Amino acid sequence: MLSIKNEIRKLDSLSELNELSAFINDCKVMLGRMSFSVGDKVYVVQKTKKTEGRITKVNKVKCVVDMRGRLYNVPMSMLEMRK
């Protein structure tokens, strides 16, 4: 992991970092498709907080998550499994 971080620090343009960020988000979505299913308990991760929820539907890129009695379309990259 440390070598990956060192290689990222060598990038010298904002466009390269943006491209890397988009690639990482795509990887998160692919992993999410394989691991999320209806009924899973998840956290919706935002910058400053985690909110508990339950997946009610899995779409291509987003999941429908029941949080506090309301349904939200949430990108898979923002979801984290609860333990």
C-alpha positions in Angstrom: 0.0 0.0 0.0 2.8 2.4 0.8 4.3 2.0 -2.7 1.0 2.8 -4.3 0.8 6.0 -2.2 4.3 7.0 -3.2 3.5 6.5 -6.9 0.4 8.6 -6.5 2.5 11.4 -5.0 4.6 11.4 -8.2 1.7 12.4 -10.3 2.2 16.0 -11.3 -1.1 17.2 -12.9 -4.6 17.6 -11.6 -6.1 15.8 -14.7 -4.1 12.7 -13.8 -5.4 12.8 -10.3 -8.9 13.2 -11.5 -8.6 10.3 -13.8 -7.2 8.2 -11.0 -10.1 9.3 -8.8 -12.7 8.3 -11.4 -10.9 4.9 -11.8 -11.0 4.3 -8.0 -14.7 5.1 -7.9 -15.4 2.7 -10.7 -13.5 0.0 -8.8 -15.6 0.7 -5.7 -18.8 0.3 -7.7 -17.7 -3.0 -9.2 -16.8 -4.3 -5.8 -20.1 -3.1 -4.5 -22.1 -4.9 -7.2 -20.5 -8.1 -6.1 -21.0 -7.7 -2.4 -24.3 -5.8 -1.9 -27.7 -7.5 -1.9 -31.2 -6.7 -0.8 -31.6 -6.8 3.0 -28.0 -6.0 3.8 -27.4 -3.6 6.7 -25.0 -0.8 5.6 -23.6 2.5 6.5 -24.0 5.5 4.2 -20.7 7.2 4.5 -20.6 11.0 4.1 -17.7 13.4 4.7 -18.5 13.9 8.4 -20.9 11.1 9.4 -22.1 7.5 8.9 -25.8 6.8 8.8 -27.2 3.3 9.2 -29.6 1.9 6.6 -30.8 -1.3 4.9 -30.7 -2.0 1.2 -34.1 -2.5 -0.4 -33.1 -2.6 -4.1 -29.8 -3.0 -6.0 -29.5 -1.1 -9.3 -26.5 -0.9 -11.7 -24.7 2.0 -10.0 -26.8 2.9 -7.0 -28.8 1.1 -4.3 -32.1 2.1 -2.8 -31.4 2.4 1.0 -34.0 2.7 3.7 -32.7 5.2 6.3 -34.9 6.2 9.2 -38.0 5.3 7.3 -37.2 7.1 4.1 -35.9 5.7 0.8 -32.8 7.2 -0.8 -30.8 6.4 -4.0 -27.2 6.0 -2.8 -24.1 5.5 -5.0 -22.5 2.2 -4.1 -19.2 4.0 -3.6 -20.8 5.7 -0.6 -21.9 2.4 1.0 -20.1 0.3 3.6 -21.2 -3.0 5.1 -22.2 -3.0 8.8 -20.5 -5.6 10.9 
